[in-house]
């Protein structure tokens, strides 16, 4: 996911989108969310999970970049 795509996300996003931004698989992302161990804030609404986009952006801004 590019920085531009990340900036266009709504206030909250799906676990799938957040997982893609973090390089996680869908299944692992949901496991982490259910265990309350997802690397950024997750809100549970009924049976669905939403990730707070600002928290996701903050996490990605502080991630070390790899040099090629």
N, CA and C atoms as a LAMMPS dump frame, in Angstrom:
ITEM: TIMESTEP
0
ITEM: NUMBER OF ATOMS
204
ITEM: BOX BOUNDS ff ff ff
-5.0000000000000000e+02 5.0000000000000000e+02
-5.0000000000000000e+02 5.0000000000000000e+02
-5.0000000000000000e+02 5.0000000000000000e+02
ITEM: ATOMS id mol type element x y z
1 1 1 N 0.843 -1.169 0
2 1 2 C 0 0 0
3 1 3 C 0.893 1.238 0
4 2 1 N 0.591 2.154 -0.875
5 2 2 C 1.401 3.368 -0.965
6 2 3 C 0.983 4.375 0.103
7 3 1 N 1.839 5.322 0.341
8 3 2 C 1.545 6.4 1.304
9 3 3 C 0.285 7.16 0.873
10 4 1 N 0.139 7.394 -0.432
11 4 2 C -1.019 8.111 -0.955
12 4 3 C -2.306 7.326 -0.695
13 5 1 N -2.266 6.012 -0.88
14 5 2 C -3.44 5.181 -0.602
15 5 3 C -3.795 5.225 0.878
16 6 1 N -2.783 5.182 1.712
17 6 2 C -2.998 5.225 3.157
18 6 3 C -3.662 6.54 3.576
19 7 1 N -3.255 7.617 2.96
20 7 2 C -3.807 8.927 3.306
21 7 3 C -5.254 9.103 2.856
22 8 1 N -5.709 8.301 1.912
23 8 2 C -7.088 8.421 1.422
24 8 3 C -8.069 7.526 2.175
25 9 1 N -7.585 6.747 3.13
26 9 2 C -8.467 5.855 3.879
27 9 3 C -9.402 6.656 4.781
28 10 1 N -10.603 6.113 5.045
29 10 2 C -11.523 6.786 5.974
30 10 3 C -11.007 6.697 7.419
31 11 1 N -11.745 7.237 8.351
32 11 2 C -11.348 7.283 9.757
33 11 3 C -11.031 5.904 10.318
34 12 1 N -11.825 4.913 9.939
35 12 2 C -11.53 3.53 10.292
36 12 3 C -11.529 2.712 9.011
37 13 1 N -10.813 1.608 9.054
38 13 2 C -10.727 0.743 7.888
39 13 3 C -10.873 -0.712 8.321
40 14 1 N -10.939 -1.589 7.36
41 14 2 C -11.108 -3.005 7.677
42 14 3 C -9.795 -3.625 8.124
43 15 1 N -9.902 -4.748 8.792
44 15 2 C -8.717 -5.493 9.199
45 15 3 C -7.94 -5.941 7.961
46 16 1 N -8.653 -6.296 6.894
47 16 2 C -7.984 -6.738 5.667
48 16 3 C -7.1 -5.641 5.072
49 17 1 N -7.611 -4.423 5.027
50 17 2 C -6.844 -3.304 4.471
51 17 3 C -5.639 -3.008 5.357
52 18 1 N -5.854 -2.978 6.665
53 18 2 C -4.753 -2.724 7.598
54 18 3 C -3.698 -3.827 7.499
55 19 1 N -4.152 -5.065 7.361
56 19 2 C -3.226 -6.187 7.235
57 19 3 C -2.369 -6.037 5.986
58 20 1 N -2.988 -5.629 4.885
59 20 2 C -2.235 -5.435 3.64
60 20 3 C -1.182 -4.349 3.819
61 21 1 N -1.545 -3.26 4.504
62 21 2 C -0.598 -2.166 4.737
63 21 3 C 0.573 -2.619 5.603
64 22 1 N 0.298 -3.542 6.521
65 22 2 C 1.334 -4.022 7.443
66 22 3 C 2.079 -5.246 6.935
67 23 1 N 1.617 -5.806 5.826
68 23 2 C 2.271 -6.998 5.289
69 23 3 C 1.873 -8.268 6.016
70 24 1 N 0.699 -8.261 6.623
71 24 2 C 0.178 -9.435 7.328
72 24 3 C -0.842 -10.158 6.462
73 25 1 N -0.985 -11.439 6.679
74 25 2 C -2.039 -12.197 6.02
75 25 3 C -3.37 -11.958 6.717
76 26 1 N -4.461 -12.183 5.997
77 26 2 C -5.806 -11.957 6.523
78 26 3 C -6.073 -12.792 7.776
79 27 1 N -5.781 -14.072 7.711
80 27 2 C -6.049 -14.969 8.84
81 27 3 C -5.275 -14.544 10.078
82 28 1 N -3.996 -14.271 9.916
83 28 2 C -3.157 -13.851 11.05
84 28 3 C -3.656 -12.521 11.62
85 29 1 N -4.069 -11.6 10.758
86 29 2 C -4.561 -10.302 11.223
87 29 3 C -5.804 -10.47 12.092
88 30 1 N -6.728 -11.326 11.664
89 30 2 C -7.925 -11.558 12.469
90 30 3 C -7.594 -12.275 13.774
91 31 1 N -6.644 -13.187 13.737
92 31 2 C -6.217 -13.853 14.976
93 31 3 C -5.697 -12.823 15.974
94 32 1 N -4.848 -11.919 15.501
95 32 2 C -4.287 -10.884 16.37
96 32 3 C -5.383 -9.961 16.906
97 33 1 N -6.338 -9.603 16.055
98 33 2 C -7.436 -8.73 16.481
99 33 3 C -8.271 -9.418 17.563
100 34 1 N -8.583 -10.691 17.361
101 34 2 C -9.388 -11.43 18.339
102 34 3 C -8.657 -11.589 19.666
103 35 1 N -7.336 -11.702 19.621
104 35 2 C -6.536 -11.848 20.837
105 35 3 C -6.161 -10.499 21.459
106 36 1 N -6.649 -9.41 20.852
107 36 2 C -6.322 -8.049 21.291
108 36 3 C -4.818 -7.802 21.218
109 37 1 N -4.195 -8.332 20.171
110 37 2 C -2.745 -8.172 19.988
111 37 3 C -2.402 -7.547 18.64
112 38 1 N -3.4 -7.004 17.943
113 38 2 C -3.136 -6.341 16.665
114 38 3 C -2.237 -5.143 16.941
115 39 1 N -1.281 -4.843 16.069
116 39 2 C -0.293 -3.794 16.386
117 39 3 C -0.818 -2.362 16.449
118 40 1 N -2.079 -2.149 16.108
119 40 2 C -2.669 -0.823 16.287
120 40 3 C -4.111 -0.989 16.78
121 41 1 N -4.745 0.12 17.128
122 41 2 C -6.052 0.076 17.773
123 41 3 C -7.124 -0.525 16.868
124 42 1 N -7.854 -1.49 17.421
125 42 2 C -8.955 -2.148 16.721
126 42 3 C -10.218 -1.943 17.545
127 43 1 N -11.295 -1.574 16.861
128 43 2 C -12.59 -1.393 17.51
129 43 3 C -13.5 -2.517 17.029
130 44 1 N -14.142 -3.171 17.966
131 44 2 C -15.089 -4.219 17.599
132 44 3 C -16.487 -3.617 17.613
133 45 1 N -17.177 -3.769 16.489
134 45 2 C -18.546 -3.283 16.349
135 45 3 C -19.403 -4.49 15.974
136 46 1 N -20.148 -4.995 16.931
137 46 2 C -20.915 -6.213 16.692
138 46 3 C -19.967 -7.365 16.415
139 47 1 N -20.097 -7.947 15.24
140 47 2 C -19.223 -9.066 14.869
141 47 3 C -18.073 -8.624 13.969
142 48 1 N -17.999 -7.325 13.658
143 48 2 C -16.932 -6.857 12.768
144 48 3 C -15.866 -6.083 13.535
145 49 1 N -14.701 -6.017 12.934
146 49 2 C -13.565 -5.3 13.501
147 49 3 C -13.212 -4.147 12.58
148 50 1 N -12.901 -2.985 13.171
149 50 2 C -12.446 -1.825 12.411
150 50 3 C -11.133 -1.35 13.016
151 51 1 N -10.224 -0.958 12.16
152 51 2 C -8.914 -0.466 12.596
153 51 3 C -8.912 1.047 12.483
154 52 1 N -8.433 1.712 13.517
155 52 2 C -8.355 3.182 13.521
156 52 3 C -7.225 3.598 12.578
157 53 1 N -7.582 4.295 11.524
158 53 2 C -6.625 4.657 10.471
159 53 3 C -5.496 5.535 11
160 54 1 N -5.795 6.483 11.877
161 54 2 C -4.745 7.364 12.415
162 54 3 C -3.691 6.55 13.157
163 55 1 N -4.122 5.536 13.878
164 55 2 C -3.184 4.687 14.601
165 55 3 C -2.348 3.859 13.622
166 56 1 N -2.989 3.367 12.575
167 56 2 C -2.273 2.619 11.53
168 56 3 C -1.229 3.507 10.859
169 57 1 N -1.6 4.735 10.53
170 57 2 C -0.666 5.669 9.907
171 57 3 C 0.505 5.98 10.833
172 58 1 N 0.222 6.186 12.11
173 58 2 C 1.275 6.468 13.095
174 58 3 C 2.253 5.289 13.187
175 59 1 N 1.716 4.082 13.212
176 59 2 C 2.556 2.89 13.269
177 59 3 C 3.449 2.79 12.041
178 60 1 N 2.884 3.017 10.875
179 60 2 C 3.658 2.912 9.636
180 60 3 C 4.676 4.035 9.498
181 61 1 N 4.382 5.197 10.045
182 61 2 C 5.336 6.313 10.006
183 61 3 C 6.577 6.014 10.842
184 62 1 N 6.442 5.188 11.874
185 62 2 C 7.556 4.886 12.765
186 62 3 C 8.228 3.555 12.447
187 63 1 N 7.797 2.893 11.401
188 63 2 C 8.399 1.626 11.006
189 63 3 C 9.709 1.87 10.3
190 64 1 N 10.732 1.099 10.614
191 64 2 C 11.998 1.275 9.902
192 64 3 C 11.844 0.886 8.433
193 65 1 N 12.456 1.645 7.571
194 65 2 C 12.409 1.324 6.143
195 65 3 C 13.627 0.499 5.774
196 66 1 N 13.457 -0.361 4.806
197 66 2 C 14.582 -1.193 4.346
198 66 3 C 15.222 -0.515 3.146
199 67 1 N 16.509 -0.482 3.134
200 67 2 C 17.243 0.096 2.009
201 67 3 C 17.498 -0.981 0.985
202 68 1 N 17.367 -0.601 -0.277
203 68 2 C 17.591 -1.55 -1.374
204 68 3 C 18.847 -1.245 -2.108
